[in-house]
Amino acid sequence: MNLRVVTKLSTALRLEWSPPSSSNTHVEFYLLKYRELEPLACMSGPGSWSPWIEVNADQRRFQIPDLLPYCKHQVMLSASTVAGPGRPAVATATTDVAGMCFVNWRSCQNFEGFKMTASGFANK
C-alpha cells in the first residue's frame, strides 16, 4: 500500500493511497491514525496518537483537519480484511506556516522585560 501526503495546508493534511498490491485480498475498511511528531512551532512536543479512524474501503483519499500549523505530523494507514488489520503504511509531513512569525533571542543580564512591535507584513 502506498500512502502519500498530496496537499499540506496550515491546519490540514490531504492524503491519498493505493490499495494493497495483493490481488486475493478484499479490503473491508481502512484504519487511520495520526499524531504530532516534532515540535517545530508546537510547544507541546511529540503528541499521543489519535484514536483510529475507520475509512470506507472504496475511499482512497482523506483529509485530516484541525491540525496545528507548522508541525511535523506522522500518519499511519492500515488496510483491514477479514483476517484483521495489515501492516500499516506510514507518512510524515509538516503543515504550512499560516502567517506565523517566529522570534528567537538570547537572554541578557540585568534586563527586566522586553517590548516587541511589528508592522508592514505582507504575504510573499
C-alpha positions as CSV (number, residue, x, y, z in Angstrom):
1,M,0.0,0.0,0.0
2,N,1.3,3.4,-0.9
3,L,0.4,6.3,1.4
4,R,1.2,9.9,0.2
5,V,0.5,13.3,1.6
6,V,-0.7,15.2,-1.5
7,T,-1.6,18.6,0.0
8,K,-0.2,20.4,3.0
9,L,-2.3,23.2,4.4
10,S,-1.7,25.2,7.6
11,T,-4.2,23.1,9.6
12,A,-4.9,20.1,7.5
13,L,-3.1,17.3,5.5
14,R,-4.7,15.7,2.5
15,L,-3.8,12.0,1.9
16,E,-4.1,9.6,-1.0
17,W,-3.3,5.9,-1.1
18,S,-3.4,2.9,-3.3
19,P,-5.0,-0.4,-2.2
20,P,-2.7,-3.3,-1.1
21,S,-1.0,-5.0,-4.0
22,S,-2.2,-8.5,-3.2
23,S,-4.9,-9.4,-5.7
24,N,-6.5,-12.0,-3.4
25,T,-7.1,-9.5,-0.6
26,H,-10.5,-7.9,-0.1
27,V,-10.3,-4.8,2.0
28,E,-13.2,-4.4,4.4
29,F,-12.1,-0.9,5.5
30,Y,-9.0,1.2,6.3
31,L,-7.8,2.3,9.7
32,L,-6.0,5.7,10.0
33,K,-4.4,7.5,12.9
34,Y,-2.0,10.4,13.3
35,R,0.0,12.4,15.8
36,E,2.2,15.5,16.2
37,L,5.7,14.1,15.7
38,E,8.1,17.1,16.2
39,P,7.5,20.4,17.9
40,L,8.5,22.9,15.2
41,A,6.0,25.5,16.2
42,C,4.1,23.2,18.5
43,M,5.1,23.9,22.1
44,S,3.7,20.7,23.4
45,G,6.3,18.3,21.9
46,P,5.5,14.9,20.4
47,G,1.9,14.1,20.9
48,S,-0.1,10.9,21.5
49,W,-1.8,9.1,18.7
50,S,-5.3,10.0,17.7
51,P,-7.9,7.3,18.0
52,W,-8.2,5.0,15.0
53,I,-10.5,6.5,12.3
54,E,-12.4,4.0,10.2
55,V,-12.4,4.8,6.4
56,N,-14.6,3.2,3.8
57,A,-12.9,0.5,1.7
58,D,-13.8,2.3,-1.6
59,Q,-12.2,5.6,-0.4
60,R,-8.7,6.4,-1.5
61,R,-8.5,10.0,-0.1
62,F,-8.8,11.5,3.3
63,Q,-8.2,15.0,4.8
64,I,-7.1,15.3,8.4
65,P,-8.5,18.6,9.8
66,D,-7.8,20.7,12.9
67,L,-4.0,20.2,13.0
68,L,-1.6,22.8,14.4
69,P,0.3,24.9,11.9
70,Y,4.0,24.3,11.2
71,C,4.1,21.0,13.0
72,K,5.6,17.7,11.7
73,H,2.9,15.0,11.8
74,Q,3.0,11.3,11.4
75,V,0.2,9.3,9.8
76,M,-0.4,5.6,9.8
77,L,-2.9,3.8,7.5
78,S,-3.7,0.1,7.6
79,A,-6.0,-2.0,5.3
80,S,-8.3,-4.2,7.3
81,T,-9.5,-7.6,5.9
82,V,-11.5,-10.4,7.4
83,A,-8.2,-11.6,8.9
84,G,-7.7,-8.2,10.6
85,P,-5.6,-5.1,10.0
86,G,-2.5,-5.4,7.9
87,R,0.9,-3.8,8.3
88,P,0.5,0.0,8.3
89,A,1.9,2.4,5.7
90,V,3.5,5.4,7.3
91,A,3.9,9.0,6.1
92,T,5.2,12.2,7.6
93,A,4.5,15.8,6.6
94,T,4.8,19.3,8.0
95,T,1.8,21.6,8.0
96,D,2.3,25.1,6.5
97,V,3.2,28.1,8.5
98,A,-0.1,30.1,8.1
99,G,1.3,33.6,8.6
100,M,3.1,32.8,11.8
101,C,6.3,34.7,12.8
102,F,9.0,33.2,15.0
103,V,11.4,35.3,17.0
104,N,14.3,34.0,19.0
105,W,16.7,35.9,21.2
106,R,19.3,35.4,23.8
107,S,18.7,36.5,27.4
108,C,20.6,39.5,28.6
109,Q,22.0,40.1,32.1
110,N,20.4,42.9,34.1
111,F,17.5,43.1,31.7
112,E,13.9,43.4,33.1
113,G,11.5,42.9,30.3
114,F,11.1,43.4,26.6
115,K,8.8,45.1,24.1
116,M,8.2,43.8,20.6
117,T,6.4,45.6,17.8
118,A,5.7,44.6,14.2
119,S,4.3,46.3,11.2
120,G,4.2,46.1,7.4
121,F,3.8,42.4,7.0
122,A,2.8,41.2,3.5
123,N,2.3,37.8,2.0
124,K,5.3,36.9,-0.2
